[in-house]
Amino acid sequence: MNDDAMDLRARNKQATREAIGHAALRLAIEQGPHGLALVRVHDIATAAGVSPRTYNNYFSSREEAICAFQADQSKRAGQALRSRPADEPLGQAVVAAMIELYTNPEPDRAGLRMIMLTPELEGEALKAFSMAEGPLAEAIAARTGTDLRRDLFPAVTAAAVAGAIRVAGRHWLESADAGPFAAVLRHALSCVFAPGA
């Protein structure tokens, strides 16, 4: 199989995963937090235009499917940092990368509210946001010339960034006058990279 065919196959798999995730989240929003148990695999698969078997090839639970977009986004955190100019200071590069990743486009408030404020989804949401830590720690280590096995700095910084993103999301949802998510996220990340931090 040539590279073009492999790329096409990977894109098709990602498109299927995204379609299932979007359908799961849309159905969850329609049912509301108290009706989450009514969202069935068959309904998600039908809404996404796939079979239940295909659904099961991508997700092991309804909660995982509902949080798929956040998980996929978080997996790209390291790549987002690596794409920043090499001479940009670490704090500035991380803030710019995370704002681009998590605010372009602006998060869907209804979807994020469903994911972050529904007890049945809370664990999966935390897992989704935590997925940023490994790739981000690797990118921080590469950028700073740090050995991940010997120095805690990259992993601790990545965990602090992931935590700031999660806290920013919760604050944005709970504050009616919080403004755009980018401003809230920038403020949360500035707590991680404050002078002297």
C-alpha positions in Angstrom: 0.0 0.0 0.0 1.5 3.4 -1.0 1.7 6.4 1.2 -1.2 8.2 -0.5 -3.5 5.2 0.0 -2.4 5.0 3.7 -3.0 8.7 4.2 -6.5 8.4 2.6 -7.3 5.4 4.8 -6.1 7.3 7.9 -8.2 10.3 6.9 -11.3 8.1 6.3 -10.8 6.5 9.7 -10.5 9.9 11.4 -13.6 11.2 9.6 -15.6 8.1 10.7 -14.4 8.6 14.3 -15.3 12.3 14.2 -18.8 11.5 12.7 -19.5 9.0 15.5 -18.2 11.4 18.2 -20.3 14.3 16.8 -23.4 12.2 16.7 -22.8 10.9 20.2 -22.4 14.4 21.6 -25.4 15.8 19.7 -27.6 13.0 21.0 -26.3 13.5 24.5 -27.1 17.2 24.4 -30.6 16.5 23.0 -31.3 14.1 25.9 -29.7 16.3 28.6 -27.7 15.1 31.6 -30.6 13.3 33.1 -31.3 11.4 29.9 -27.8 10.3 29.2 -28.7 6.6 29.8 -31.2 6.9 26.9 -28.4 7.5 24.4 -27.8 4.0 23.0 -25.0 2.7 20.8 -27.5 1.8 18.1 -28.8 5.4 18.1 -25.3 6.9 17.9 -24.3 4.5 15.0 -27.5 5.3 13.1 -27.0 9.1 13.5 -23.4 8.7 12.4 -24.4 6.6 9.4 -22.4 3.6 10.5 -23.2 0.1 11.9 -23.0 -0.7 15.6 -20.1 -3.0 14.8 -18.2 0.0 13.2 -19.0 2.1 16.3 -17.5 -0.7 18.5 -14.3 -0.6 16.4 -13.8 3.0 17.5 -15.2 3.3 21.0 -15.5 1.1 24.0 -18.2 3.2 25.7 -20.8 5.9 25.1 -18.9 8.2 27.4 -15.7 7.8 25.3 -17.6 8.6 22.1 -19.2 11.7 23.6 -15.8 13.0 24.7 -14.0 12.0 21.5 -13.5 15.5 20.2 -11.8 16.7 23.4 -9.6 13.6 23.5 -8.6 14.0 19.8 -7.9 17.7 20.4 -5.8 17.0 23.5 -3.7 14.4 21.6 -2.6 17.2 19.3 -1.2 19.4 22.1 2.4 18.3 21.6 2.2 18.8 17.9 0.7 22.3 18.4 3.7 23.3 20.5 6.2 21.7 18.1 4.7 23.9 15.3 5.6 27.1 17.1 8.9 29.0 16.1 11.9 27.5 17.8 13.2 30.8 19.1 9.9 31.7 20.9 10.2 31.6 24.7 8.6 28.4 26.2 5.8 30.2 28.0 4.8 32.3 25.1 5.0 29.3 22.7 2.8 27.1 25.0 0.2 29.8 25.5 0.0 30.6 21.8 -0.2 26.9 20.8 -2.9 26.0 23.4 -5.0 29.0 22.5 -4.8 28.1 18.8 -5.6 24.4 19.6 -8.5 24.9 22.0 -10.1 28.1 20.7 -10.0 27.7 16.9 -12.9 27.3 16.7 -14.5 28.6 19.9 -15.7 25.7 22.0 -19.3 24.7 21.6 -20.7 25.8 25.0 -23.5 23.3 25.1 -21.2 20.4 24.2 -18.5 21.5 26.7 -21.2 22.0 29.4 -22.6 18.5 28.8 -19.1 17.0 29.0 -17.7 18.9 31.9 -20.7 19.2 34.2 -22.4 15.8 33.8 -21.2 13.4 36.6 -21.4 10.4 34.3 -19.0 12.1 31.8 -16.7 13.8 34.3 -14.2 10.9 34.5 -14.0 10.6 30.7 -13.6 14.3 30.4 -10.8 14.3 32.8 -9.1 11.5 30.9 -9.6 13.4 27.6 -7.9 16.6 29.0 -5.2 14.5 30.6 -4.3 13.0 27.2 -2.5 16.3 26.4 0.1 15.7 29.1 2.3 13.0 27.5 2.7 14.6 24.0 3.0 18.0 25.6 5.7 16.9 28.0 7.6 15.4 25.1 7.4 18.6 23.1 8.5 20.7 26.1 11.4 18.3 26.7 12.5 18.6 23.1 12.1 22.4 23.1 14.1 22.8 26.3 16.7 20.0 25.7 15.5 18.3 28.8 15.6 14.5 29.5 12.1 13.4 30.4 13.6 10.4 32.4 15.7 12.6 34.6 14.0 15.9 34.9 10.4 16.5 36.2 10.1 19.9 34.6 8.5 18.8 31.3 5.9 16.5 32.9 5.0 18.9 35.7 4.7 21.8 33.3 2.5 19.7 30.9 0.3 18.6 33.8 -0.1 22.2 35.0 -1.0 23.3 31.4 -3.6 20.5 31.1 -5.0 21.5 34.5 -5.2 25.2 33.5 -7.1 24.2 30.3 -9.6 22.2 32.3 -10.0 25.0 35.0 -10.4 27.6 32.2 -13.2 25.5 30.6 -15.1 25.1 33.9 -14.7 28.9 34.7 -15.9 29.8 31.2 -19.0 27.7 31.6 -19.8 28.9 35.1 -19.3 32.6 34.5 -21.9 34.3 32.4 -19.6 37.4 31.9 -16.3 35.5 31.3 -15.9 36.7 27.8 -14.5 34.6 25.0 -12.8 31.4 25.9 -9.5 32.5 24.4 -9.3 35.3 27.0 -10.1 32.9 29.9 -7.6 30.3 28.7 -4.9 33.0 28.3 -5.5 34.1 31.9 -5.4 30.5 33.2 -2.2 29.7 31.3 -0.6 32.9 32.6 -0.9 31.5 36.1 1.3 28.6 34.9 3.9 30.8 33.2 3.8 33.8 35.5 7.2 35.5 36.0 9.1 33.6 38.7 6.8 30.6 38.4 
